[in-house]
């Protein structure tokens, strides 16, 4: 398998940008709708606020892993521009994320609106990370 050197700073930046997107997506944009669709009670919301630092730390680790793996896809697809990187992110989203998340609708009896919010975030995140990685990797 061909080897290449990953720019760890770029991976870190891509992961951080994903976190910012998530903060806006699940905050002012869709936060209330998402919480309602998830069925969160006031008690659950308070519990989540107490756990927020740990949850954000874990989410950042997941974002780092996603950015790192996406860097490989960007390299192997020879994405050299932001548009190429976004296309790579799109196909990763379409083939792996959108389809996997949809099983929650099929088997988990989750509302389609919840799927659209979650899948939409993943799409925007992967498009953005793909663009960053293609340009700066």
C-alpha positions, 0 to 999 in steps of 0.5 A: 500500500502506498505510504504518505506523510500526514500533516498532523496540524492539518488533521487537527485543524480539520477536526477543530473546524468540525467541532465548530460546525457541530457547535453551531449545527446542534446549537443555534441552527437545529439544537432545539429541534434535535433535542425534541426529536431525541425526546430529551427531558429537562432532567436529561438536558441538565445531566448532559450539561454536567457531562458536556466537558467529557462528551466534547473531549470524546467528540474531539477524539472521534473528529480527529479519527475521522479527519485522519482517515479522511486524509487517507481518502483524500490522498488516495483519490488524489484530491488536490483542490478544495472542490476535489476534497469536498467530492471525496468527503461527499462520497465518504458521506454517501457511501458510509455515513448516510447509509449507516445512519439511515439504519436508525430510521429503518430499525430504530424507528427514529424520525426522518427529521432526526436523520436529516439533522444528523446526516446533514451535520455529517455531510457539512462536516465531511465536505469541510474537512475534505476541502481543508485536507485536500488543500493543506495536506 
